[in-house]
Amino acid sequence: MSKLERLLKLLALLLDAERPLTADELKNKLEAYPENQSSFRRGFERDKDDLRSMGVDILVEAVPGTDPPVEGYRVDANAYAGQDPGLEPDELAALHLAAALVRLDSVGEDSFWKLGGVAASEAPQAIAQVPTSAEAATLYNAVSERRVATFDYRGESRTMEPARLSFRRGHWYVSGFDQARGEDRTFRLDRIDGAVDTGPPDAFTPSEARGPELTRTWELGDADPTEAHVLVDAAAALWTQVHLRSDEIEERRDDGSVVVSLQVRNVEAFRDWVLGFMDAAEVLSPPEFRTVVVEWLTASKAATGDAA
């Protein structure tokens, strides 16, 4: 289960709770956390922090009928006031996360935020403001009309067949086939020098899509890629079959686990992807990538401990 899916299901449970739910009750209902109690606590703490950073007010209350009192968690559905649109808890959760993740500058935003659970005047700080960009507009047309794009990038002329525009961590990226290098590359638009020129429409045939994650976050960057190997447990191996190309699954082991090989240009994004599996994934190589993950986990444990 992906991190986004886990957050959506957790928020839906908290919205639908008739009474505060304990951490163990949430763990059992979600079936998305590791059995190891320490690993579960760390993952649960991170998920609560992520939801709170998106403006979700998670209430911590005593579970009725417990003596001594046991802490439970819920989200007050009454805080999501307004005309009831008939949304189910999981639909309301998805809408809230969408509203929290990306601020929309459009007519009707007040109503959108109301449905998402927060009045516009009290909306949390969005994690992504989507700016306009002349380069983005030009490349959007190039992608949709299959026009070859030419531009200068860090002192070199680039000619590419653009396949996708992405907006990640405050920056626009374009991904596609770099004709000079004969491989897929990703470029950050604010590092393009000058204007983007495009040729006639229908100039190339788009390459085969990889699925819902044509451009993965660990690929977003213009540095030369580093090959990374990750062991994914059998419980999470299905994810790799759905979201990765067949040539990225390097080994299938008898116990159902798989070893995947990825080309990494963004080490922080790679670290976040690995941590999303919690204890179901292990970085095998290179050693410096494994160290990045271990150091993050060590710092996180020191900062949070096993607090509820």
N, C-alpha and C positions, 0 to 999 in steps of 0.2 A: 504494500500500500504506500503510495507516495505521500510526502509530507503534506501537500495541499489537501489531498483527500482525507488524511487523518485529522487535519485542523477543521475541515468542514464537518466531519462526523462528530468531532468533539464538541464543536459549537452547537450543532443540532441537538445533541444530547442535553447540553446545559440549558438550552432554550426550552426544551420539552419537559424538563424535570419538574415533577410536582412537589418534590422536596429536595434538599441538598443531597448530592450524591458523593459518596466517599471516593478517594482516589482509586481504591481497589475495585469499587463498583464500576467506575468509568473504565478502568483497565479491562475488566471482564466483558463489559458491553461492547467496547470498541474492538477487542481482539486484534489490536494493532501494535501493542507494545511488547517488548521482550519479557520473558518470564522472570529473568533475574531482577530482584527487587531494586537493587541499586541502579541498574541500567534503566529500569522503568521510571524510577524517581527522577533521574536526570532528564530523560526524554519528556516526561510529563511537565517538569518545571520549565523546560524550553518552550513547550507548546503553550503553556499558560502565559509565559512572557510574550510570546509572539502575538497571541490573541489580544492581550492587554495593550500592546504597542499599536494595535489596529483600532483601539478605542472600545474594545469589548470590556464591559464592567463585570468581571467575574466576582460574584459574592462568595465570601467564606463564612459559613454559618454552621452552628451545631446541628447535627443530624437528630431529628426528634426521636425520643425514646432511648437515647444512648446514655449510659451512666457507667463510668465517667463520660463526659461529652466527647464526641468524635467529630472532627471537622469534615464538612462536606462542601461541595461547590455547586453553584447554579448561576444562571443568568436570568435576571428579572425580565420576563417577556413584556411586562407592562411598560418598560422603558422604550419599547419599540411601538410607541403610540402612533395613532393615526388611523385612517379608514382601513379596515382589514381587507387586504386584497385576496385573502384565501390562500396564502402561501403555507406550505408545509414547513416544519422546522428546518429540514435540510435545504429547502429552497431559500428560506429567509437567511440561513447561514451563508449560503453561496452569495446572495445579493449583498449581504453586509461586508463580506470579505472583498468583493469586487469594488464596493464603494470606498472601502478603506484603503485599498491598494492603489487606485488610480483616481485622481480628482478630475472630474469632467467640467470643462468650461462651456456650458451649453444651456439653452433654455430648458427649464424643467428640472434643473439640478436639485432644487429644494425638495421636490417630491421624490426624486430618486434617493436622496440621502434619508428622507423620512422613512421610506420603505426599507432602506438598509439598516435602520435602527438608530440613527443619530440625526438630530436636527442640523440643518446646514450651519447654523451659528455655533454649534457645539461639535462640529465634525472634527475628528482627529486629523493631525497633520498627515497628509498623504505621503506615501513613500515614493511616489513617482509623479512628477509633474511632466506632462507630455508637451514639449514645446514644438512650435512650428519650425520648419527648416526648408530652405530652398533646395538643398541637396536631397532631403528626404522626399520632397514633392517630385523632383525630377526622377529619382530612382524608383519611387512608387510607380510612376507611369512606365518606367523601363521594365520593371518586374511584370506588371500586368499586361504590357504590350510586347514583351519579349524583345526589347531593344538592347543591343550591346552598348555598354557604358564605358566611357573613357575618362580618366581623371588622373591628376598627379597626387601621389601619396608618398610623403617623406622623401621627396627628391626623385622619385621614379614614376614613370608613366605606366599606368595600369589599364588593361583592357579586360573587362569581365562580362560574363553572362549572368546578370543578377537574378537570384532565385527567391530571395526573401529579405524583407526589412524586419529588424527586431529593435525593441526598445528595452534596454536593460540597465539598471542602476544609473539612470539619468542620462544615458547616451543612446543615440541611434547607431545601429550597425547595419551594414549590407553584407549579405553572404551570397556567394555564387562561384561560378567556375572562372578561375583566373587563367586566361588563355596563354599568357607567357609562361606561367609555371606549370600548366597542365594539371592543376588540382584545385579543389575547393578551397577558398580562402574567405576570411571575414575582415572587413575594414570598418573602422570607426569614422563616422561621417565628419565629426568636428576636426579630424586630422587630415581631411582632404584639402589640398592646396588649390584654391581657385574654383572655377565652375566645373560642373559635370556635363560632359557632352554625350549625347545619345544618338544612335544611328536609326535606320528605318525599322518599322515594326516587323514582327515575325522573322527575326534574323537568326534565331536558334531554337532548338527543341529543348525544353526544360529537362534537366536530369531527373531520374526517378526519385520521388520524395521518400524520405525515411519514415514518415508517419507523423504523429502529432508534435514531435520535437525535431523538426528538420535542422534547426540550429539549437544545439544544446549549450547551456551556459558555460560549460568548461571549454567550449570551442570559441567563445567570444573574445577575440584578441588578435593582434597582428604579429605577435612573436612567432618564431618557429615552434612547431609543436614538439612536445615531449611525450613519448609513449609511456603510459601507466598501465599496470596490471592490478586488477582488483578481484578478490575472491568473494563471490556472493553466495550466501547460504541457500540451501534448497527452498526454504520458505519464501525467499524473495526472488528466486531464479526466474519465475514467470515474468516478472517485470522486464528483465533483460531481453526476453524473447519478443516482447511486444514493442519495446522502445529502442532497442539497439539493432543494428544491421547484423546479418548472420556472420559476416566476416569479423565482427567485433567480439563474437563469442569464441574465445580461443580454445577452451577446453571444457568438456562436460564430464564431471566426475561421477563415480558409481553411487555416491550418497545423494545425488541430485543437485549438488552445488555446481557453480560454473565459474570459470575464470574469464574475465572480460579484458579486452585490450582497447584503450581509448587514447586518442590523440589530444593532449591537453595544452591549451594556450593560456588558460586562466586558472592558476593554482587555487586561489581562494574559492572560486566557484566549484572546482573539483572537490575541495575539502567539504564544502557545504553539501554537495551531492552525496558524498560518502557518508557523512554524518546523518543524512536523512534516512539511511538504512539502520541507524543505531548499531546494535551489535550483530547485524546480519551481513555486514560487509567488512573486509579487511584489505588494506592496501598492501600488496606484495612488493611492488617496485614502482618507481625508483625509491631508494632509501630516503631522499630528501622530501618526497611527497608523504611518505609514511611518517616522517618526523613532524611535518606540519600538522597532521591529524592528531598524533599522539600529544603534541604540545598543547593543542587547542583543548583536547579532552582533559588534560592535566590541569590546565588553568580553569576550566569550567568546574571541575570537581572541587578545586580549592575555593572557588568563589561561591558555589551554591551548597556544597556538601550534600546531605540527604534531607535537607529541610523540606517540610510539607508545603 
